[in-house]
């Protein structure tokens, strides 16, 4: 079901430009009608829409867990664990307190998803064209890493303002309960810098996270179809392919959580405090401090990543977007082998 399989160069006998489609013949086993040409503007915009839905909805759904995780990072003395963190939050703010920060979460991560998934597809196609069919297949992992890192750079610029508001609402007692109250206060106190001072730590957290998320997912899908699924991908039903997507997404999410957690701890503390810098926070937390809340983050990010890939592929199914198979060597390379 994945279209991050292998490079698809222009093929003889095709009825139109393939726009750098990724490796192997164009999903020979897919007989369903496709609504949009792979790589077209509409295709890429719908991929962006899928990213908006997958990131915006999933991050909003886990706001309670994210809130407790942020408070464990920002105030480990008070919020010592997941269960005690939930108990303390409910005791102080009631059940509705667990939803604090849902609005900036939804807006911020919807914008992030638009750029993350939409631009990933754009960069993947462009870098594939630069490498050519054989090069794109041989260097596919590097291709996934480069495309996802490029996309996330821009996605984090879109995310940073709402992430700053969310963390301030969740971790600074008495600051503000709503987005419309928090954002103007932050601007009045610190100016525009309040919304972008965390963008560098975001890059440190999100770019490694996204590189792992996409590259690990793509290669895990490839491995599952090669070694685990007992029949060829083209013979699998849509439901079976979506199940593979979910499993591969969860596996990728576990690795994502580990590589991005130290920077996530810095972001949580940095956005809570006025006037701090990322290096000051990092020195204060130390090696042990940056790993606080890792278990909660593994649960959160594993589930989150699996659901994001599931929703993203579901959007592709709904709109009948092209979904080429997992990575396959181009015909010329197969002949050489």
Residue pairs with C-beta under 8 A, 6 or more apart in sequence:
1 221
1 233
1 238
1 241
1 242
1 244
1 245
1 313
1 316
1 317
1 323
2 218
2 221
2 245
2 313
2 323
2 324
2 325
2 326
3 21
3 22
3 38
3 121
3 316
3 321
3 322
3 323
3 324
4 22
4 124
4 144
4 214
4 218
4 327
5 22
5 23
5 24
5 222
5 324
5 325
5 326
5 327
5 328
6 22
6 23
6 24
6 133
6 136
6 137
6 140
6 327
6 328
6 329
6 330
7 20
7 21
7 22
7 23
7 128
7 131
7 132
7 133
7 134
7 135
7 136
7 137
7 140
7 330
8 18
8 20
8 21
8 22
8 23
8 24
8 25
8 26
8 38
8 128
8 133
8 324
9 18
9 20
9 21
9 132
9 133
9 330
10 17
10 18
11 18
11 25
11 26
16 37
17 37
17 39
18 26
18 38
18 39
19 37
19 38
19 39
19 40
19 125
20 39
20 125
20 126
20 128
20 129
21 38
21 39
21 125
21 128
21 322
21 324
22 124
22 125
22 128
22 136
22 324
22 327
23 128
23 133
23 136
23 137
23 140
23 327
23 328
23 329
23 330
24 324
24 325
24 327
24 328
24 329
24 330
25 328
25 331
26 38
26 322
26 324
27 234
27 322
27 323
27 324
27 325
28 234
29 232
29 233
29 234
29 235
29 325
30 234
30 322
30 323
30 324
30 325
32 320
33 320
34 320
34 321
34 322
35 319
35 320
35 321
36 42
36 43
36 46
36 319
36 320
36 321
36 322
37 43
37 322
38 321
38 322
38 324
39 121
39 125
43 121
43 321
43 322
44 118
44 121
44 122
45 118
46 315
46 316
46 319
46 321
47 117
47 118
47 121
47 312
47 316
47 321
48 113
48 114
48 115
48 117
48 118
49 114
49 315
50 117
50 311
50 312
50 315
50 316
51 113
51 114
51 115
51 116
51 117
51 118
51 312
52 110
52 111
52 113
52 114
53 110
53 113
53 311
53 312
53 315
54 113
54 117
54 307
54 308
54 309
54 310
54 311
54 312
54 315
55 109
55 110
55 112
55 113
55 116
55 117
55 308
56 106
56 107
56 109
56 110
56 113
57 311
58 109
58 304
58 307
58 308
58 311
59 66
59 105
59 106
59 109
59 304
60 102
60 105
60 106
60 109
61 307
62 300
62 303
62 304
63 98
63 99
63 100
63 101
63 102
63 105
64 86
64 98
64 99
65 82
65 296
65 299
65 300
66 101
66 105
66 170
66 300
67 89
67 98
67 100
67 101
67 170
68 79
68 82
68 85
68 86
68 89
68 296
69 82
69 85
69 268
69 293
69 296
69 297
69 300
70 167
70 170
70 171
70 268
71 78
71 79
71 85
71 88
71 89
71 170
71 171
72 79
72 80
72 81
72 82
72 85
72 292
72 293
72 296
73 264
73 265
73 268
73 269
73 292
73 293
74 167
74 171
74 268
74 269
74 272
75 171
76 289
76 292
78 88
79 85
79 88
82 295
82 296
86 98
89 97
89 98
90 97
90 98
93 100
100 169
100 170
100 177
101 165
101 166
101 167
101 169
101 170
103 178
103 179
104 162
104 163
104 165
104 166
104 169
104 179
104 182
104 183
105 162
105 166
107 162
107 179
108 158
108 159
108 161
108 162
108 163
108 165
108 166
109 159
109 162
111 155
111 158
111 159
111 162
112 155
112 156
112 158
112 159
113 155
113 308
114 155
114 158
115 151
115 154
115 155
115 158
116 151
116 152
116 155
116 210
117 151
117 312
118 151
119 150
119 151
119 154
119 155
120 147
120 148
120 151
120 214
122 151
123 146
123 147
123 148
123 150
123 151
124 143
124 144
124 147
127 136
127 143
127 146
127 147
128 136
128 143
131 139
131 143
133 330
133 332
133 333
134 330
134 332
134 333
136 143
137 327
137 328
137 329
137 330
137 333
138 333
140 218
140 327
141 215
141 218
141 219
144 211
144 214
144 215
144 218
144 219
145 211
145 214
145 215
147 214
148 210
148 211
148 213
148 214
148 215
149 207
149 210
149 211
151 210
152 203
152 206
152 207
152 209
152 210
152 211
153 203
153 207
155 206
155 210
156 199
156 202
156 203
156 206
156 207
157 199
159 202
159 206
160 195
160 196
160 198
160 199
160 202
161 183
161 195
161 196
163 198
163 202
163 267
163 271
164 186
164 194
164 195
164 196
164 197
164 198
164 271
165 179
165 182
165 183
165 186
165 195
167 198
167 267
167 268
167 271
167 272
168 175
168 176
168 182
168 186
168 271
168 272
169 175
169 176
169 177
169 178
169 179
169 182
171 268
171 271
171 272
172 272
175 182
175 185
176 182
176 185
186 194
186 195
187 194
187 195
189 274
190 197
190 274
197 270
197 271
198 267
198 270
198 271
200 278
201 263
201 266
201 267
201 270
201 278
202 263
202 267
204 263
204 266
204 278
205 260
205 263
205 264
205 266
205 267
206 260
206 263
208 259
208 260
208 263
209 256
209 259
209 260
209 301
210 256
212 252
212 255
212 256
212 259
212 260
213 252
213 253
213 256
213 305
214 252
216 251
216 252
216 255
216 256
217 248
217 249
217 251
217 252
217 305
217 309
218 326
218 327
220 247
220 248
220 251
220 252
221 244
221 245
221 248
221 326
222 326
222 327
224 244
224 247
224 248
225 232
225 233
225 244
225 325
225 326
226 326
229 236
229 240
229 244
233 241
233 325
233 326
234 325
236 244
238 317
241 313
241 323
242 310
242 313
242 314
242 317
245 309
245 310
245 313
246 306
246 307
246 309
246 310
247 306
248 309
249 305
249 306
249 307
249 308
249 309
249 310
250 302
250 303
250 305
250 306
252 305
252 309
253 301
253 302
253 303
253 304
253 305
253 306
254 298
254 301
254 302
256 301
256 305
257 294
257 297
257 298
257 300
257 301
257 302
258 294
258 298
260 301
261 290
261 291
261 293
261 294
261 297
262 290
262 291
264 297
265 285
265 289
265 290
265 291
265 292
265 293
266 278
266 281
266 282
266 285
266 290
269 276
269 281
269 284
269 285
270 276
270 277
270 278
270 281
273 281
282 290
313 323
315 321
316 323
317 323
329 337
